[in-house]
Each structure stands twice: as C-alpha cells, then as structure tokens.
C-alpha cells in the first residue's frame, strides 16, 4: 500500500536554530552537490573565501587557509567565485563518495 505524502502544513519547519549554541551540531554538509577543492600552491591567504562564506566553512589556522569544514559547507561556490587567484575549484560531490 502506498503511503500518503505529507502536505506542506504537516512538514516541520526546517533550518531552525532553536537553542543558543546548537548551530555547531546542525551539520548541513550533506546537502552539498559540489565540493570546494583548494589548490594551496596558488593560495595567497587573502581570506576572501573566508570572508564571503555564508556558513563559516573555510578552515583558517595560524593565519593560513587550510581547507574547508565539509560538515557545514553547502557547496554554494561563493568561495570559488570570489577567489582572486582562482585556486578553489568546485568538484562534483559524487566523485568523493565511497
């Protein structure tokens, strides 16, 4: 027997941060269809990617861009667009799945 799909009024509102401090546990990287790949050999640590990232997914340690926090990156590609050295490329996520 087919199950009846829920209507829009029955589906809970998503993307809510209800309690202070729980955004860290709200991992949204599973939504991604593209993954940012950093070519460190060309990176000048200008931090444009870090500044423009809407999800704070750029990993910076000791004033050096290290990569991306993929648990939170939604794959929007803003980092790749704003990079002046074009050292960030967006790759299909399915290339990385096991």
C-alpha positions, 0 to 999 in steps of 0.5 A, a space after each residue: 500500500 502506498 503511503 500518503 505524502 505529507 502536505 506542506 502544513 504537516 512538514 516541520 519547519 526546517 533550518 531552525 536554530 532553536 537553542 543558543 549554541 546548537 548551530 555547531 551540531 546542525 551539520 548541513 554538509 550533506 546537502 552539498 552537490 559540489 565540493 570546494 577543492 583548494 589548490 594551496 600552491 596558488 593560495 595567497 591567504 587573502 581570506 576572501 573565501 573566508 570572508 564571503 562564506 555564508 556558513 563559516 566553512 573555510 578552515 583558517 589556522 595560524 593565519 593560513 587557509 587550510 581547507 574547508 569544514 565539509 560538515 557545514 559547507 553547502 557547496 554554494 561556490 561563493 568561495 570559488 567565485 570570489 577567489 582572486 587567484 582562482 585556486 578553489 575549484 568546485 568538484 562534483 560531490 559524487 566523485 568523493 563518495 565511497 
